[in-house]
Amino acid sequence: MEVVEKIALISINETLVIQLLSFLIFLFIINRLMFRPLNGIMAEREKVISNAEDEIRANLAQMSAMQKELAKNEALARADAAAIRAEMARQSDDQAKQIFVEARDEIAKLRQQSALELEAEYARSLQSLEEEARAVSVLMVEQVLQRRSGLS
């Protein structure tokens, strides 16, 4: 046997080819067992993240639309409330006017009734005065006549 002594970092011989083949087989196996499943899982995660981002964008758009709709409904509700408030104010003004008209009519009726009662009372008083005046005048005439008849 011959001892050959070579000091080289890389020697090109059969072991290099075997090591190269072993490395390629190792790469093939590790690619099949590790890298493909990891790439698949990473692709699924990217897909889930992308779907979540799309869903977030859609929800944000929907939320924005709902906020606009809410603002629109709020404006309509405020307008309706203002219209109802104005209608109620108008109705209350109409009722107040009606109450004032009824009160004026009642006052006019009471005045008219009081005037009629006052006229009736005045007529009774006048008649009573006339009767008393007649009675007094008859009494005076009788006394005057009695005095005259007693003097003669």
Backbone torsions as a table, in degrees:
resi	resn	phi	psi	omega
1	MET	NA	141.0	-174.3
2	GLU	-107.4	133.6	-178.3
3	VAL	-99.4	118.0	179.1
4	VAL	-111.7	128.6	-177.5
5	GLU	-117.8	116.0	177.6
6	LYS	-128.6	134.9	178.2
7	ILE	-111.5	97.3	177.4
8	ALA	-141.5	149.1	-179.6
9	LEU	-71.6	-45.8	179.3
10	ILE	-126.7	125.5	175.3
11	SER	-116.0	133.4	-177.2
12	ILE	-89.8	107.9	177.2
13	ASN	-152.9	-162.7	-175.8
14	GLU	-67.1	-33.7	-179.0
15	THR	-65.5	-32.0	177.4
16	LEU	-65.0	-41.8	179.7
17	VAL	-65.6	-42.0	179.8
18	ILE	-65.6	-42.3	178.5
19	GLN	-64.5	-39.7	178.4
20	LEU	-64.9	-43.4	178.1
21	LEU	-65.4	-40.3	178.0
22	SER	-62.6	-41.7	179.8
23	PHE	-65.0	-42.2	180.0
24	LEU	-66.1	-39.5	177.2
25	ILE	-65.0	-41.3	177.5
26	PHE	-60.6	-44.6	177.7
27	LEU	-61.2	-43.1	179.5
28	PHE	-61.7	-46.2	-178.4
29	ILE	-66.4	-46.3	-179.0
30	ILE	-65.8	-34.0	176.5
31	ASN	-64.3	-44.5	-179.8
32	ARG	-68.0	-42.2	-173.4
33	LEU	-87.2	-29.2	-173.7
34	MET	-117.2	-55.9	-169.7
35	PHE	-69.0	-42.4	179.4
36	ARG	-63.4	-48.6	177.7
37	PRO	-62.1	-39.0	177.6
38	LEU	-64.9	-41.8	177.2
39	ASN	-63.1	-39.5	177.9
40	GLY	-63.8	-44.3	179.8
41	ILE	-65.1	-42.0	178.6
42	MET	-64.7	-38.7	177.7
43	ALA	-64.4	-41.4	177.5
44	GLU	-63.2	-42.0	178.4
45	ARG	-62.4	-43.3	177.8
46	GLU	-60.9	-40.1	179.1
47	LYS	-65.4	-43.8	178.6
48	VAL	-63.3	-44.0	179.4
49	ILE	-64.1	-42.7	178.5
50	SER	-62.8	-44.2	177.8
51	ASN	-62.9	-40.4	178.8
52	ALA	-64.2	-41.4	178.3
53	GLU	-64.4	-42.2	177.5
54	ASP	-62.2	-42.3	179.1
55	GLU	-64.7	-39.5	177.8
56	ILE	-63.0	-44.8	178.2
57	ARG	-61.0	-43.6	179.6
58	ALA	-63.7	-42.1	179.5
59	ASN	-66.3	-37.7	177.0
60	LEU	-64.3	-42.3	177.5
61	ALA	-63.5	-42.4	178.7
62	GLN	-64.5	-41.0	178.5
63	MET	-63.9	-40.6	177.8
64	SER	-62.8	-43.0	178.1
65	ALA	-64.0	-40.0	179.1
66	MET	-66.7	-37.5	177.5
67	GLN	-64.6	-40.9	177.3
68	LYS	-63.8	-43.6	178.8
69	GLU	-63.1	-41.4	178.2
70	LEU	-62.7	-44.0	178.3
71	ALA	-63.5	-39.9	178.3
72	LYS	-63.8	-46.6	179.0
73	ASN	-64.1	-37.5	178.4
74	GLU	-64.7	-42.0	178.2
75	ALA	-63.5	-41.2	177.8
76	LEU	-64.4	-41.7	179.6
77	ALA	-64.5	-40.7	177.8
78	ARG	-64.0	-41.5	178.9
79	ALA	-64.6	-43.3	177.8
80	ASP	-61.6	-43.1	179.9
81	ALA	-63.5	-40.0	178.3
82	ALA	-65.0	-40.8	179.0
83	ALA	-65.2	-43.0	178.9
84	ILE	-63.9	-42.1	179.4
85	ARG	-62.3	-42.3	179.1
86	ALA	-65.5	-41.2	178.9
87	GLU	-63.8	-42.4	179.2
88	MET	-65.5	-38.6	177.8
89	ALA	-64.2	-41.8	178.8
90	ARG	-64.5	-42.9	178.7
91	GLN	-64.0	-40.9	179.2
92	SER	-67.0	-36.3	175.5
93	ASP	-64.5	-42.8	178.5
94	ASP	-62.5	-42.4	179.2
95	GLN	-65.1	-40.7	179.0
96	ALA	-63.3	-42.9	178.2
97	LYS	-62.3	-42.1	179.6
98	GLN	-63.2	-42.6	178.8
99	ILE	-63.1	-42.1	178.6
100	PHE	-64.2	-40.1	178.6
101	VAL	-64.3	-44.8	178.9
102	GLU	-63.1	-40.1	178.4
103	ALA	-64.6	-42.8	177.7
104	ARG	-61.3	-43.6	178.7
105	ASP	-62.3	-43.0	178.9
106	GLU	-62.5	-42.0	178.4
107	ILE	-63.8	-41.6	178.8
108	ALA	-63.2	-42.1	177.9
109	LYS	-62.8	-45.3	179.0
110	LEU	-62.2	-39.2	177.2
111	ARG	-63.6	-45.0	-179.7
112	GLN	-63.5	-44.3	178.9
113	GLN	-63.3	-42.4	178.4
114	SER	-64.1	-39.5	178.9
115	ALA	-63.9	-42.0	178.4
116	LEU	-64.5	-43.5	178.4
117	GLU	-64.0	-39.2	178.7
118	LEU	-65.3	-42.2	177.5
119	GLU	-63.6	-42.0	178.9
120	ALA	-63.5	-44.2	178.3
121	GLU	-63.4	-39.2	178.0
122	TYR	-64.3	-42.9	179.6
123	ALA	-64.6	-42.2	177.7
124	ARG	-63.7	-43.1	179.2
125	SER	-63.4	-42.5	179.4
126	LEU	-63.5	-42.5	178.9
127	GLN	-65.5	-41.5	178.4
128	SER	-63.2	-41.8	177.0
129	LEU	-62.7	-42.5	179.1
130	GLU	-62.3	-43.3	179.8
131	GLU	-64.3	-42.5	178.7
132	GLU	-65.6	-39.9	178.8
133	ALA	-63.7	-40.2	177.8
134	ARG	-64.1	-45.8	-179.1
135	ALA	-62.0	-42.3	179.7
136	VAL	-66.1	-41.9	-179.1
137	SER	-66.9	-38.3	177.2
138	VAL	-65.0	-43.6	178.7
139	LEU	-61.6	-42.4	179.6
140	MET	-65.7	-42.2	-179.8
141	VAL	-64.0	-41.9	-179.9
142	GLU	-64.3	-42.3	179.9
143	GLN	-67.9	-39.4	178.2
144	VAL	-64.9	-40.7	-179.4
145	LEU	-69.3	-36.1	178.1
146	GLN	-66.8	-39.9	179.6
147	ARG	-67.4	-38.6	-179.6
148	ARG	-70.1	-42.2	-178.8
149	SER	-68.2	-29.0	178.0
150	GLY	-77.4	-22.4	-179.5
151	LEU	-84.0	-30.5	-175.8
152	SER	-84.2	NA	NA
